[in-house]
Amino acid sequence: MSFLCHCCGHVHDGLPDIGIDKPALAQEIPQQEWASRVVLTDDTCIIDGEDFFIRGVLVIPVHGDENGLGFGVWVSQKEENFQAYVDHPDSDDIGPYFGWFASEIGPYAPTLNLKAMAHFQGNNQRPLIELEPTEHPLAVDYQDGISLERAWEIVHEYMSI
């Protein structure tokens, strides 16, 4: 099945990845306070100089699809681990580092503060995010995978926003 990408306007085959543009905590900050409180790039976010986040990819396996369903998500980091990533963004020689899941994924909400590990890949790729096995529906689907039909349901929910 193909889809029309809202970013580039082209038709793509297969499941699209779903990106979350900023950590949930940043979404709570009033826009007029952003300049003094938030430093946001495509891959990192610092809030109030004390909360540090990196963007990575959580891949939910999809039965019958070799790529899975990817989510661009945010994970908190201790300051020293965050700085190691900033200093070596293209290295797979750092980490993995623990963090708290900092993105809300609608069909699985609430998803904030799930335990996660960021695995750094190098080669200009974002870190892979691994969830700790729990009974949370997102963690279960991350471990067990989902059907292709369920993956498309999730994609359509996001594309209609």
Beta strands, then each sheet from edge to edge (+ up, - down):
strand 1: 2-4
strand 2: 11-13
strand 3: 18-19
strand 4: 38-40
strand 5: 44-47
strand 6: 51-62
strand 7: 65-77
strand 8: 97-100
strand 9: 115-119
strand 10: 128-131
sheet 1: 1+ 2-
sheet 2: 3+ 7+ 6- 5+ 4-
sheet 3: 8+ 9- 10+
end
